[in-house]
Amino acid sequence: MTYSFTKYRSHYGALLRLAAPVVLSQLGQVAVQFADNAMVGRLGALPLAATAFGGSVAFIFFIFGLGITFGLTPIVGALFARNEQREIAANLHNAIVLYTLLGIVITLLQLAFQPIMYRLGQPLDVVEMALPYYRYMAWGTIPVMLYAAFKQFLEGVGNTTTAMVIVVICNSLNIGMNWLFIYGNLGAPEMGAAGAGLATLLSRVLMPILMIGYFVLSHSVRPYTSLLSKTRLQWHRFAHLLRIGLPIATQTTIECSAFVLSAIMIGWFGTVAIAANQITTTLSNAAFMICIGFSSATTIRVSHAYGARHWPEMRMAANASYHIALCWNLFAAMMFILLRHELPRFFTPDEAVVQLTASLLIFSAMFQVVDCIQAISIGILRGMKDVNVTMGIAILAYLVINLPVGYLCAFTLGMGPEGIWLGFVFGLGVAAVLLNRRYRRKSKDLSKTDGPAIL
């Protein structure tokens, strides 16, 4: 099929309007991560390694819970396309309760995991410094899960701006409190690495408070909030939310666990390697978070077309997402290569860390394109509620291919930390091919049916 910009122009515009607030929100998260690493990094390689290790372990649990909440968006999106307001309100009501309870459970699991952190092969001084930071991050899971119930609902009805505003406010507060608690400015206690964790916790507590305030005051969501009292908690709705959310959570957790387990293996090379890996991961996440913004907007657009059974519209929305995201990731790959020696200096003056980071950034650049394809494909499949297959693909790509190849290259072939990152090139490449193939097959099958979309 011949490409035509005129044909896709309206789809590019619609995607960018939805994606822009999400991308800005993601950039806000990246800004906090940059600030955490840059501010803690000024204290030395050890504190930076400690926050990297504590944050990585906490993130495995955190992303699993957050992944479950992602299931609400395609459910609400399909219902929104058919204007089923009472059903939307019922799902919101049940999601608020379910996600908050899950946040409590996940927090308890995180706290119970602390003794195991001593057995992950990291330097003892890194673990000791990481634990206070880790505990603050664990307690922040509960408010984020409550916030996510409202956020994913809003995305389902096409509102991506409110979450952006809240994230910008809370992230700005986070960075300001970093300055207070890490260094002990303006009479605050000087907490070092743990101060970054406390700042994150306080900012996360504010997020659901602001979101609830919006729901109380906003007229735009009143058609749904006015129906909340007429709905009730129902086990079958819990089950439906989990049926869509758990496969998403499993897929995201496996993917993120590959990065975390790789970080743990890199930790076997010492403190400098941990710090360099943390900086490389932060920069890679900056590129990926923007791609995730496009992926989230794709889920919204695809879920609306899916709910309305507009298959050609759905395919055009999907293709437009691939086009825009690929352009971004190609640009990011080029920047990583050209600026690989300059970017690490924003985080640390340690020359050994800078040089290793520059080497790792080359491998990060190598997988930017395939990382983009797999992220957009996942967004499309979520919009179509085709989420179960992503679990199997994640297991194959990250557990069967990524981690073993990384270990083989790093330790057996003697490539060191660079070998770990080479494993991502293979793992993400397999994921990209299989996920894109799944979308195309599913799209072809839908085009052959006149039946209603599966709810």
LINHU-V561477 format. One line per field, one symbol per residue. ss: DSSP state (H for helix, E for strand, C for the rest). A space follows every 10 residues. Layout:
ss->???
//
This chain:
ss->CCCCHHHHHH HHHHHHHHHH HHHHHHHHHH HHHHHHHHHH HCCCHHHHHH HHHHHHHHHH HHHHHHHHHC HHHHHHHHHH HCCCHHHHHH HHHHHHHHHH HHHHHHHHHH HHCHHHHHHC CCCHHHHHHH HHHHHHHHHH HHHHHHHHHH HHHHHHCCCC HHHHHHHHHH HHHHHHHHHH HHHCHHHCCC CCHHHHHHHH HHHHHHHHHH HHHHHHHCCC CHHHHCCHHH CCCCHHHHHH HHHHHHHHHH HHHHHHHHHH HHHHHHHCCC HHHHHHHHHH HHHHHHHHHH HHHHHHHHHH HHHHHHHCCC HHHHHHHHHH HHHHHHHHHH HHHHHHHHCH HHHHHHCCCC HHHHHHHHHH HHHHHHCHHH HHHHHHHHHH HHHCCCCHHH HHHHHHHHHH HHHHHHHHHH HHCCCCHHHH HHHHHHHHHH HHHHHHHHHH HHHHHHHCCC CCCCC
//
